[in-house]
């Protein structure tokens, strides 16, 4: 129960009788009246009083040299006024202003849950212990480095947090006794202050170098320890939040206060700490070092207090184990770089590298034409494609594609060559795609709606053997490359095609034999990080992806798959081919129809669509349209989502509107469409929907900047390996070498692709997408440049302030804008 400090003495005593010979004396001391160091003189006074009362006498106290009031007056006299620039207080405030400039607003910790808007301050604890040998090794290293044991432990904790994703600038809070005069040692009162100890882990130093950095920073902090923490917060005025503690979120306390053993004559007595169920910080590490009778290092007892808003007990326990593992490694070899210390135990390492990547699956060594031909032979008269009022059977589609394929071969199409397709969504587009892959060439989709300069760049960069288009596009396209292409529906070309055989195309008719290693398609990236790059994906990768998809989702003959993704996006690849190799029906949406929720809803109902894809923003727009609710109870069985992060709120909205399955998939253009998958469930309550587990013959790694695997729950960059990797970027060997790198976790010659995405493993091996790593690097670099603020202001004497804000005008498109604020108070201008 709380104290009423306006009228109550700030401590409370209760005696509980558990048995005739067993009692608990509960002492509750308000922090305003005492700190940790106060417990030793308090316990000594209690023992003296008990002994005296048992003897029938009143306790006799030795007079104290000073009272708490004397200390407060002395502090005011020594520190002076902060209005006086020559005072100790003013100098100390100036030190902290400089020392804490640019401090991270929030430390990125491997939390199990997103931070709530308002912290509940509910806490939990896990206990741990280090044996005497580790304690002795820490003491020896501290002596070698002319540092304290606390400094060594602080360096280890900062190194660990950095390895767990906290960055290279790690602020740690620490209590300091504040008893700078021996006369204060026997005083009960509140003297403790909190210091912010900033640890620089940049440059991957050796542990000994890191301890030296910590020693230098801590000694400077101790020399300026008198500014009350609360006053420091007022002065620095960091961004305030009800969700976190200001200036630091991790506390480290190393208890070396006097012994608090309680000796009461005739009684066996133990001192027990109170039960902790609150958390002032995200994490608080409290260590208490014991000594043996001869004074040598004994066991170190530790407690991690954690915020239950953020962490599970298992995570806190794992953190304690990692700290011990790292500390043992660095004291044994202090010249080792902190980034090279293994923080995973053997079981964790096996799990993140092999166990959760155990995706090996026998897959036929086939190509797309082989799979298409097999399905044509199995169901020649089944309806393959529906486009508005037109239906095309498998046999008809195959015949048209075979004729066009033979023409394309005559004009130079074949394995290791490209054919560009500038066609709107239509039956002709499906025929052309089928024809190109039959030749062994890779098709290069060119969306007719692309700007002319993008179309020109793609055609110039890909150097296709041929550009295939239709009259409507050729006549209206501003791109010369399209206007000069082969017009599929021109009268003379239609007659020409009719003269080619419609029978199955044999491998002997191709310019060279087709292999699963040959490219099947080339998709150009969006160009958001430079000019669009062509990504060449081989048959082996897309075949693996399609066969996994069939195994996972079981498409049947009565399924109808909606093709609505523009052909320039890789999702369209599975929309085109999956139904056509499994005997289902491909329903093609009209051009532009993918942007019209009401049209899509009608199409889903009228065409009995069972399977379709949405990117999350379009799914949101679709669900917001009243017509979406009419699809409930329709033939719709499954909706597949990918392309962007799927918010938990959108998942819940989906299940409130529709009665279908929802699957969240992830994959970059540089792989065969998707590499991970997750089935969403209505009862899930995660804020971020996982992107799931790897598909067949695919491995995913979450690595730090040194390409070391990070533990589950820790953010790292996502790397991909396995059969679904693209061949690389077309005509860009240097960029391919930069992004498709050697894989240290596979056989010699194994590659992996650096996605530039941040992710982390969940406890059960599911991946959670956390955003773009590249964006964070750019933002961090931008802030560092603006850190040289004096240079900016010197060059612009009319500028009073430079402010930087991050904007997101469109989903997924982030901008950093610098505003120059003029001295005359005028409007801020964006630069």
Secondary structure, DSSP 8 states (H G I E B T S, - for coil): ----TTTS-SEEEEEEEEETTEEEEEEEE-TTT--TTHHHHHHHHHHHHHHHHHTTS-------S--HHHHHHHHHHHH--TTSTTSHHHHHHHHHHHHTTT--SS-----SS---SS---BEEEEEEEE-HHHHHHHHHHHHHTT--HHHHHHHHHHHHHIIIII-SEEEEEEEE----SGGGTT--S---EEEEEEEE-TT--BHHHHHHHHHHHHHHHHTTTTS-HHHHHHHH-----TTS-SS-SEEEEEE---------TT-----------B-SSSEEEEEEEEE-TTS-EEEEEEEEEEETTT--HHHHHHHHHHHHHHHHHHHH-TTSBGGGS--S-HHHHHHHHTGGG----------HHHHHHHHHHH-TTSEEEEETTEEEEHHHHHHHHHHHHHHHHHTT--TT-EEEEE--SSHHHHHHHHHHHHHT-EEEE--TTS-HHHHHHHHHHHT-SEEEE-HHHHHH-S-HHHHTSEETTSHHHHHHHHTS--S---GGGSSS---TTSEEEEEE---TTSS--EEEEEHHHHHHHHHHHHHHH---TT-EEEE-S-TTSTHHHHHHHHHHHHT-EEEE--TTGGG-HHHHHHHHHHTT--EEEE-HHHHHHHHHSGGGGGGTTSS--EEEE-SS--BHHHHHHHHHH--SEEEEEE--TTBSS-SEEEE--TT---SB---BEE-TTEEEEEE-TTS-B--TT--EEEEEEETTB--EETT-HHHHHHHEEE-TTSSTT-EEEEEEEEEEE-TTS-EEEEEEHHHHHHHHHHHHHHH-HHHHHHH-TTEEEEEEEEEEEETTEEEEEEEEEETT----EE-
